[in-house]
Amino acid sequence: MKFIPCQSGQCTEGGTHCGGCGRSHSEIAETKYLVGNIVEFSRKQGYENVDDFAAFIHKNLLKKLNE
């Protein structure tokens, strides 16, 4: 399956899938939850270099997926 981000202004809440991006509402909710946790962790740590933290998450995500 290919990830398609939400399209601003085209999101729908009815049915099981968004009419804008086509992802299931449960997938969207889980993604928001994951991002929220990463944001909260970053804030709790007081990171000033959030770009570096995001790059670290990106790099490690790809590494783990390719193991």
C-alpha positions in Angstrom: 0.0 0.0 0.0 1.2 3.5 -0.8 1.0 6.2 1.8 -1.0 9.3 0.7 -1.0 12.3 3.0 -4.2 14.1 3.8 -5.1 16.8 1.3 -5.9 20.1 3.1 -9.6 20.9 2.7 -10.5 17.5 1.1 -10.7 15.4 4.2 -14.0 13.7 5.0 -15.1 12.0 8.2 -18.0 9.9 6.9 -17.7 6.2 6.0 -14.7 4.1 6.7 -12.2 6.0 4.5 -11.3 9.7 3.9 -12.6 11.0 0.6 -9.5 13.2 0.2 -6.6 10.8 0.8 -8.3 7.4 0.7 -6.8 6.2 4.0 -9.0 4.6 6.6 -10.1 6.7 9.4 -8.4 4.3 11.9 -5.1 4.6 10.0 -5.4 8.4 10.2 -6.2 8.3 13.9 -3.2 6.0 14.6 -0.9 8.2 12.6 -2.1 11.3 14.5 -1.5 9.4 17.8 2.0 8.4 16.8 3.0 11.9 15.7 1.4 13.4 18.8 3.6 11.1 21.0 6.7 12.1 19.1 5.9 15.7 19.5 5.1 15.3 23.2 8.4 13.4 23.7 10.4 16.1 21.9 8.8 18.8 24.0 9.3 16.9 27.2 13.0 16.6 26.4 13.2 20.3 25.5 15.0 19.6 22.2 16.2 22.8 20.6 17.3 21.0 17.4 14.0 19.3 16.5 15.1 19.0 12.8 18.0 16.7 14.0 15.6 14.7 16.1 13.2 14.3 13.2 16.0 13.3 10.9 17.1 10.7 13.5 13.6 9.2 13.6 13.5 9.1 9.8 16.9 7.4 9.5 16.1 4.8 12.1 12.6 4.1 10.8 14.1 3.3 7.4 16.8 1.2 8.9 14.4 -0.9 11.0 12.1 -1.4 8.0 14.9 -2.7 5.9 16.2 -5.2 8.5 
